[in-house]
């Protein structure tokens, strides 16, 4: 059983490392996010969302459902931890 878990962890880790090989370097100004996504947010934020703060508009308007999903996952994990570590009885 322990060997199976070790093999599964090693395979998953290897796949994750292999999957990051094609990612752009950290902070690369020539990455797709820097060339296409960021300029659109900078140029169209006030026009499309009527929010003067760019960070607020990205988190609340453009990524609202994603942020709600992340919050739901964190809330569910917190409830699961509370249920796992609670004490029964006295």
Secondary structure, DSSP 8 states (H G I E B T S, - for coil): -HHHHHHHHHHHHHHHHHHTTTS--TT-TTSHIIIIIHHHHHHHHHHHH--S-HHHHIIIIITHHHHHHHHHHHHHHHHHHHHHH-----
